């Protein structure tokens, strides 16, 4: 546990090395690339087919993601995804029979709850009909 905390501190120290001005410049470049992809897709409707424009947009968005990964937030996100992948490897998944049993239990409880609520609804409607039919 202490090792993991120390690793996180080291990662945050690495992230903080990039200056705020450079970080902002990278985000501006990302925005320019994304806007260029959107504008180019609309501007070149007459000149190029949809397939070529889709490839262009995908390439430009990949470039924007690569640039975004260089920012402080991008490095933090990449480290988070790496840690998530490590946690996914530690998961002990249930067997098929355990999954089926749990699913059947949940379905059974849902049916019983629905029947109880249906019964209560019928009782409440009956009471309200009785009260509204009374003449004083």
C-alpha positions as CSV (number, residue, x, y, z in Angstrom):
1,X,0.0,0.0,0.0
2,X,2.8,2.4,0.9
3,X,4.5,1.6,-2.4
4,X,1.4,2.5,-4.4
5,X,1.1,5.8,-2.5
6,X,4.7,6.6,-3.3
7,X,4.2,5.7,-7.0
8,X,1.2,8.1,-7.1
9,X,3.3,10.9,-5.5
10,X,6.0,10.3,-8.1
11,X,3.5,10.4,-10.9
12,X,2.0,13.7,-9.7
13,X,5.5,15.2,-9.3
14,X,6.2,14.2,-12.9
15,X,3.0,15.8,-14.1
16,X,3.6,19.0,-12.3
17,X,6.9,19.5,-14.2
18,X,5.1,20.9,-17.2
19,X,4.5,24.7,-17.0
20,X,1.0,26.1,-17.0
21,X,1.8,28.2,-20.2
22,X,3.0,25.2,-22.1
23,X,0.0,23.1,-20.9
24,X,-2.4,25.8,-22.1
25,X,-0.6,26.1,-25.4
26,X,-1.0,22.3,-25.9
27,X,-4.7,22.6,-25.1
28,X,-5.1,25.4,-27.6
29,X,-3.4,23.3,-30.3
30,X,-5.8,20.4,-29.4
31,X,-8.8,22.7,-29.9
32,X,-7.4,24.0,-33.2
33,X,-6.9,20.5,-34.5
34,X,-10.4,19.4,-33.5
35,X,-12.0,22.5,-35.0
36,X,-10.0,22.0,-38.1
37,X,-11.3,18.4,-38.4
38,X,-14.9,19.6,-38.0
39,X,-14.5,22.5,-40.3
40,X,-12.7,20.5,-42.9
41,X,-15.3,17.8,-42.8
42,X,-18.0,20.4,-43.7
43,X,-15.9,22.4,-46.1
44,X,-14.8,19.5,-48.2
45,X,-18.3,17.9,-48.6
46,X,-18.3,18.7,-52.4
47,X,-14.7,17.8,-53.2
48,X,-14.2,14.5,-51.3
49,X,-16.3,11.4,-50.6
50,X,-17.6,10.6,-47.1
51,X,-15.0,7.8,-46.6
52,X,-12.1,10.1,-47.3
53,X,-13.5,12.8,-45.0
54,X,-14.1,10.2,-42.2
55,X,-10.5,9.0,-42.5
56,X,-9.3,12.6,-42.3
57,X,-11.4,13.3,-39.2
58,X,-10.2,10.2,-37.5
59,X,-6.6,11.0,-38.2
60,X,-7.0,14.5,-36.9
61,X,-8.8,13.4,-33.8
62,X,-6.0,10.8,-33.2
63,X,-3.4,13.6,-33.5
64,X,-5.5,15.7,-31.1
65,X,-5.6,12.9,-28.6
66,X,-1.9,12.4,-28.9
67,X,-1.3,16.1,-28.2
68,X,-3.8,16.0,-25.3
69,X,-1.8,13.1,-23.8
70,X,1.2,15.3,-23.5
71,X,-0.6,17.8,-21.2
72,X,-0.7,17.5,-17.4
73,X,-4.2,16.2,-17.4
74,X,-3.4,13.8,-20.2
75,X,-0.6,12.3,-18.3
76,X,-2.8,12.0,-15.2
77,X,-5.5,10.3,-17.3
78,X,-3.0,7.9,-18.9
79,X,-1.7,6.9,-15.4
80,X,-5.3,6.4,-14.2
81,X,-6.0,4.1,-17.2
82,X,-2.8,2.2,-16.5
83,X,-3.8,1.7,-12.8
84,X,-7.3,0.7,-13.9
85,X,-5.9,-1.9,-16.2
86,X,-3.8,-3.3,-13.3
87,X,-6.9,-3.4,-11.1
88,X,-8.8,-5.3,-13.8
89,X,-6.1,-8.0,-13.8
90,X,-6.7,-8.5,-10.0
91,X,-10.4,-9.1,-10.3
92,X,-11.6,-12.6,-9.5
93,X,-14.6,-13.1,-11.9
94,X,-17.5,-15.3,-10.8
95,X,-18.0,-18.7,-12.5
96,X,-20.8,-19.3,-14.9
97,X,-22.9,-21.2,-12.3
98,X,-22.4,-18.4,-9.7
99,X,-23.5,-15.9,-12.3
100,X,-26.6,-17.9,-13.2
101,X,-27.6,-18.4,-9.6
102,X,-27.2,-14.7,-8.8
103,X,-29.2,-13.8,-11.9
104,X,-32.0,-16.1,-11.0
105,X,-32.1,-14.7,-7.4
106,X,-32.3,-11.2,-8.7
107,X,-35.0,-12.1,-11.1
108,X,-37.0,-13.9,-8.4
109,X,-36.7,-10.9,-6.0
110,X,-37.8,-8.5,-8.8
111,X,-40.9,-10.7,-9.5
112,X,-41.8,-10.9,-5.8
113,X,-41.3,-7.2,-5.4
114,X,-43.5,-6.5,-8.5
115,X,-46.2,-8.7,-7.1
116,X,-46.2,-7.0,-3.7
117,X,-46.3,-3.6,-5.3
118,X,-49.1,-4.7,-7.6
119,X,-51.1,-6.0,-4.6
120,X,-50.5,-2.8,-2.7
121,X,-51.6,-0.7,-5.7
122,X,-54.8,-2.7,-6.0
123,X,-55.5,-2.3,-2.3
124,X,-54.9,1.5,-2.5
125,X,-57.0,1.8,-5.6
126,X,-59.8,-0.1,-3.9
127,X,-59.7,2.1,-0.8
128,X,-59.7,5.3,-2.9
129,X,-62.7,4.0,-5.0
130,X,-64.5,3.2,-1.8
131,X,-63.9,6.6,-0.3
132,X,-64.8,8.5,-3.5
133,X,-68.0,6.5,-3.9
134,X,-69.3,7.4,-0.5
135,X,-72.2,9.8,-0.5
136,X,-72.8,12.0,2.6
